[in-house]
Amino acid sequence: MEMHQYQKSYDKLSFTAEQKARIAANAAREAGTVSRKTRKNHHVLGKIAAAACLVSILTVTAEAAGIPTPVSEILSPIFGGAVAQTEVIDQIGRPIDASDTDNGVTIRAEAIIGDRYNACIVFSVTRDDGTPLLPENIPAEQLRLGDFGDIRLVQSGGAHGSARFRDELPGDSQIQYICTISSDEPLNKGTAKVEFQDLSYWDETSGDSVPVVEGHWKFRFDVDYADSSVRLGNGETFSQEGMQFTITDIYVSPVGIRLDYEVDSEVQWSNAPSGRLPEEDRLQMERYMENVEILLVKKDGTVIDISNTGGSIRPENGKTYCSKSTVFSDILLLEEVESVQVGGIPFPIEG
């Protein structure tokens, strides 16, 4: 094996909390035993070296046995690293091990976390020979996976989301690609289909997309994680801008939120061609969606405004059916939330 292969193997080593505690206890016991033999310093050093060697052997054995990296180690740096958040991530997140390799670069789906309608998937992009993946001075926010990237978790219905790169150790062989998806259809059961083309970056000076790695990556994996959503809402109504809004469903989880409601009038779109949003259509979007306020009220008095989320609008038979959903930037501990407020109506989270 070459040195980069050793490094790659060690980078993936991990232990459960129980395994870490057991190894630490064994090492402490050995250290306590040899510390009493002060007249035999060479024996002490030998014991310590043996303990270190034992840890190394156990580590390599764990890797060889295929012990997966705890999902919290992948997701905690993205969703907050507090102990309580980490515990929630380990409960509802799921590891993935699906990948494809092209042109010396592997894209791997590492982990997924989500609820009924929202999900976040973390991918790694790794240069297999261990050399730096990116040219110098290329910020992660300028990266893109080609002119098309396709991640499908559902076969029908609309979806929206976002994607960004995270370069934890600039100059190494790996970066992360973090994708969030909110859908009109349930996401937590089924098969995900993934396809990417070319890793590149946007050169602001030339105004062009510059290839970093040319390639085509395509694979799939099973999606099966627990839905931790709490359901709220049951036909409550509120009025604003001369219209009546009826809340049909609210789903909130530690990962995201989904709101479904109907309006007692039908949205009227202009006949403008696709492209730039006309002013009259923008105003309609505001009335039916953007101006619908969603607040998370925490028990400590903190109020988080998540009104500016994406969604869908569907006019039908004199009414308009709308949904708004998003993935949170941090894991939300539901026991810390007093209520979700929609259109001024509080929906307490109990239990």
N, C-alpha and C positions, 0 to 999 in steps of 0.2 A: 504494500500500500504506500502511496505517496503521502507527504505530510498534509496536504490539503484534505485528503480522505480521512486521516486521523482527526483533523480539526472538525470536519463536518460531522463525524460520528460523535465527538465529545460535545459539540454544540447542541445535539439533540438529546443528550442524557438528561433524565429527570427522575424524580422519585415522588411517591405519594407522601403525605404528611406522616403516615405511620412508618413508612420505610426510613424517612429522614430521622425520626425520633429514635428508631431502633439502632440505626448506625451511630448516631450521636451518643446514645447511652452506652453502646459497646465501646466506643472510642474513649469515653470518659472513664469507664470502668477500667480499661487497660491503662489509661494514664494514671489513675489513682493507685493501681497496683504497683506500677513501676516507680512512682514517685517516692515510695517508702524505701526503695532500694537505692538510696542516694550514693552509696559507696561504689555502685556499679554503673557509672555514667554511660559506659559504652553499651551496657545492657539496656538502659533506658532508651538510648537513641535507637537501638535495634528494635525495641518494642514499638516505639512511635513510628518508625519506618514501616514496620510490619502492619500496624494499624492503618497507615496511609495506603499501603499496598492493598490491604483487604478492602478498603473503601473503593479503590480503583477497580479491583476485580469484581466487586458487587455491582459497580456502575456499569462496567462493560457487559456483565452477565445480564443485567436488566435490559440493556439495549439489545443484546442478542436475543433475549426472550420476547422482544417486541412490546415491552411495557410502554404504553402511549404517553406522550406528554400531557400532563393535566391541562384541561381546556382553559383553566383560569390563567395559566402561564402565557397562553396565546392572546386571550381576550382582555385580561385585566389592564395591560398598558393602554388599551384602547377605550375601555369603559370605566376606568377608575380602579385604583388599587386598594381601596379600603378593605379591611378584613370582611366586613359584612357583605360588601359587593362581590368579593372573591367567592364567598360561600354561595351566593346566589348564582354566580356564573357557573360554578361547578355543578350545581343542582340542575340547571336548565340548559346549559350549553352542551354541545356534542362535538367530539373530535371527528375529523374526516381524514381519509388518506386516499385521495384520488388525484392523479396527475397525468401530464403529458410532457414529453421532451422533444424539442426541435432545435437544431442548430446550436447544441451545447447548452441550452437553457431549459430548465424545468419549471413549469408552473404547477403548483400543488395547492389544492383546497385543503386548508389546515383545520378549520373549525367553523361551526355555525351556531348562532344563538338567535332565538326569535320567539314569536308567539303565533297566534292564529293567522294574522294578516301582515306581520312585519318580520323581517329577518335581516341579519347581518352575517356575511360570509367573509372570512379572512383567507386570502391566498398568499403564498410566498412565491417570489420569482427569484430563481437561483441560477447563477452560472456554475455549471457542474465541475469545472476545473479549478474552482477556488479563487480565480482571479477577480478583480473588481468588476462588478456588473456594469457600473455606470462610468462614463467619462468624468473627469474632475469638474467640480463646480457646476454640476447639473442638479438644481433643486428638485426635490420630489414632486412639488406642486406643478412642475412643468411637464411631467411624464404623462404618457397616455398609451393605452394598449390599442394602437392602430386606429383606423377610421371606423372600425366596427368592433364592438365587443358584445357578446350575446350570452346572457345568463338567464335561463328559463327555469323557474320553479313551478310554474303552472302552465297548463296548455290553453287556457282560455281566460277571458277577462282582461281588464286593463291593469297596468302597474306603473309605478314611478319609483325613483330612487336616486342614489348618488354613488360616486366612486372617488376614491382618493388613494394616493400612495403614501407610505410611511417608511422612511429610511432611518432605522434606529441606530445603525452604525455606519455612517458615511464612509465610503471607501472599501467596504467589504463586498462579498459576492452575492448578497441577498437584500431584497427589499420586500415590503408587504404591500398588497393591494387589497383595500378594504371596500366592500360593496354593501350598500344597504338597499333593500327592496321592500316596497309596500304594495300590496296587491288587493284587487277586488275579490279574489278567490283564496281559500285557505292555502297556506304554504307549508304546514308542518308535516305533511305526509306526501310522499311521491318520489319522483326522480328528477334531479336537477341536470340540465344539459348546459354545458359550458363551451364556449368557443371564442378564442382571441386571435387577433392577427397583428403581428409586428409591435414591438416595444419601441417607442420613439419619444422625443421630447420636442416641445414647441420653442423654437428659436425666436425670441422677441425682436432681435436685431434684423434678421432676414425676413421674418414673418412666414417662415416655412416650418414644416414638420421634418425633423432630422431623425433618421433611423438609428437606434441603438443596437437592437437585435432584430433581424428579420426572421420571422417564423410564423408557424400556424399551429395553435394548440387547441385540441378538442378532446373532451372527456365528459363523463357523467358520473353521478354518485347518488346514492339513496339519501333521501331527506326523511328523518324520523326523530323529531324532538318533541318534548312535552310542551303543551300549550299552558302557560301559567297566567292566562288572562283572567281578569275579573270583569264580569258583565254588569253594566249599569244602564239605566235609561229604560223607560217604558211608556212612551207616548206623551211625554211632557212637551209643552208648547211655550214659545215666547214669540214676541213680535218685534220687528225692527224694519225701518225703511218701508213701512206700509205693507209688509208681508208677514204671514204667519209661518213659523218654522216648527215642525214636529220632530222630536228626537225619537228615532226608532231603536238605535243601539249605540252603546258606548262600550268598547273593550279596552281596558288598560292593563298593562303588565309591567314588570320591571324593565322590559326592553322597548316598548312603544305603546302607541295609542291608536285607536280606530274609532271614528265617529260617523254614524249614518243618520241622515235626516232628510225630510222632504219639505218642500216649500209649496205654498198654495197657489203659485202662479208659474207659468211656463217661461223659462228663459228664452229671450229672443236674440238670436245671433244675426250678425250682418251677413251679407252674401259676398264678402271680400274673399279673394283667393287666398290659399294657404301661404304662409310666410309670416311677415310681421303682423303682430296682433293689432287690429284697428282700435282706435280709442273707444268706440262704442262697445266693443266686445270686452275691452279691459274693464270698463265700468260695470258691465254685467258680471264679470268674474268677481269683482269686489263685492257687489251686492249679495250674490248668492253663496260665495265661498269665503273670500279673504276677510270680510267684515264679521264673520261668525267667530266670536271670541271663545278660545279654549284656554283655561287657566288650571294649573296644578297648584293647589294650596296645601303647603306642608304644615305639620303640627307646630313647628317652631315659628310660624308666621311668614315664611318665605313663599313668595308667589312667582311661579314660572309661567311665562306667557308662551304658549306653543301654537298660537293662532295661525302663524305663517307656515302652514304645512301644505303639501301637495294633495291632490285628490282627483275626483272625477265629478262631472255634472252631466245628468241625463234628463232631457225634457221628454215628457210623455203624458198625453191626454190631459193637458191643462195644468200639470204639476211638474216640479223639477226634483229629481232624486239626486242627492249629493252624498259624497263621502270624503272625509279628510283623514289622513293617516301619516304617521312618521315614526322613525326609529330614534330614540333618545340618544343624546351624546354621552350620557352616563347611565349606569344601571340605577334604576329608580327603586328604592326600598319602599314597598307599598305600606309597610307598617309606619313609615314616617309621613305618609300623605293623609291629610284630613279629608280632602274632597277633590273632585274634578268639577270645574264650573264651566258650563256651556251656555252662552247667551244670558249670563247672570244667574242661571239656575244651578245650585250646588247639588252634587251627587256624592254623598259621603261614601268613603271606603271603609267598610267595617269587617272585623274578624281577622 
